[in-house]
Amino acid sequence: QVQLRESGGGSVQAGGSLTLSCAATGFTWNMNVVGWYRQAPGKEREIVARLNRDGTTNYADSVKGRFTISRDKTKDTQALQMNALKPEDTGVYYCAAGQTVMDYWGKGTLVTVSA
């Protein structure tokens, strides 16, 4: 079993930056893919960024060039650097991980971006 826990959420003004972190505990050795998702108020959860086993990354079009996903396997952590934040980036951000699909999820951390 793997447990994920996010940290780093908060409130920021538009144009600002935040870094979200996610710590994994448990049987983490087979987590080949990691990612970040978000859910805005009244909307469905959507993918923000994904880091694949081969090191390639995928980003939602809305965050390309502004967000960067990274992972430190030695520390079982992953991070999401968010720059040039916009009010539409507001939502609960979840980290996720799995072998090929996202099997494990954190409980989420709230990011609020004010205009």
C-alpha positions in Angstrom: 0.0 0.0 0.0 1.2 3.5 -0.8 0.1 6.7 1.0 0.5 10.1 -0.6 0.4 13.4 1.2 0.4 16.9 -0.4 1.7 20.1 1.1 2.4 23.6 -0.1 -1.0 24.8 -1.0 -2.2 28.3 0.0 -3.4 31.7 -1.3 -1.5 33.8 -3.8 -2.1 36.7 -6.0 -2.3 36.3 -9.8 1.2 36.2 -11.3 2.7 34.7 -8.2 4.2 31.3 -7.6 3.7 28.2 -5.5 5.4 24.9 -5.1 3.4 21.9 -4.2 5.1 18.8 -2.7 3.9 15.3 -2.3 5.6 12.7 0.0 5.0 9.0 -0.6 5.3 6.3 2.1 4.7 2.6 1.9 5.6 0.2 -1.0 6.8 2.9 -3.4 9.3 0.9 -5.4 6.9 0.2 -8.3 5.5 3.7 -8.8 6.4 4.2 -12.4 4.2 7.2 -13.1 3.4 10.2 -11.0 1.2 13.2 -11.6 -0.8 16.1 -10.4 -4.5 16.7 -10.9 -6.8 19.5 -9.8 -10.5 20.1 -9.2 -11.9 23.6 -9.5 -15.2 24.4 -7.8 -18.1 23.0 -9.7 -15.9 21.2 -12.2 -14.6 17.7 -12.7 -11.1 16.6 -11.7 -8.6 17.2 -14.5 -5.0 16.2 -15.1 -2.4 19.0 -14.7 0.9 17.2 -15.2 2.3 13.7 -15.5 5.8 12.4 -15.3 6.3 9.0 -17.0 8.8 6.3 -16.3 11.0 7.2 -19.2 11.3 10.8 -18.0 8.8 12.3 -20.4 6.2 14.7 -19.2 2.7 15.7 -20.2 1.0 18.9 -19.3 -2.5 20.3 -19.7 -2.5 22.9 -22.4 -3.6 25.5 -19.8 -0.5 25.1 -17.7 2.2 24.5 -20.4 5.2 26.8 -19.9 4.0 27.8 -16.4 4.1 24.5 -14.4 6.9 22.0 -14.0 6.6 18.5 -12.5 9.5 16.8 -10.9 10.3 13.8 -8.9 13.1 12.7 -6.4 13.0 8.9 -6.3 15.6 8.9 -3.6 13.3 10.8 -1.2 10.0 9.4 -2.6 8.8 12.9 -3.3 7.3 14.7 -6.2 6.7 18.4 -6.7 4.8 20.8 -8.9 6.3 24.2 -9.4 3.6 26.6 -10.5 4.6 30.0 -11.9 2.6 32.9 -13.3 -0.5 31.7 -11.5 -3.9 32.7 -12.8 -7.3 32.9 -11.0 -8.4 29.9 -13.1 -5.7 27.8 -11.5 -7.7 27.9 -8.3 -8.7 24.4 -7.0 -7.8 21.4 -4.9 -4.6 19.8 -6.2 -4.1 16.1 -5.8 -0.9 14.2 -6.3 -1.2 10.7 -7.7 1.1 7.7 -8.5 0.9 4.2 -9.8 2.5 1.5 -11.9 0.9 2.3 -15.2 -2.3 4.1 -14.2 -2.8 6.3 -11.1 -3.6 3.8 -8.4 -2.9 6.0 -5.4 -4.1 9.5 -4.5 -3.4 12.1 -1.9 -6.2 13.9 -0.1 -5.5 17.2 -1.8 -4.3 20.6 -1.0 -6.1 23.9 -1.8 -4.7 26.5 -4.0 -6.4 29.8 -4.3 -5.3 32.5 -6.8 -6.8 35.9 -6.4 -7.1 38.5 -9.2 
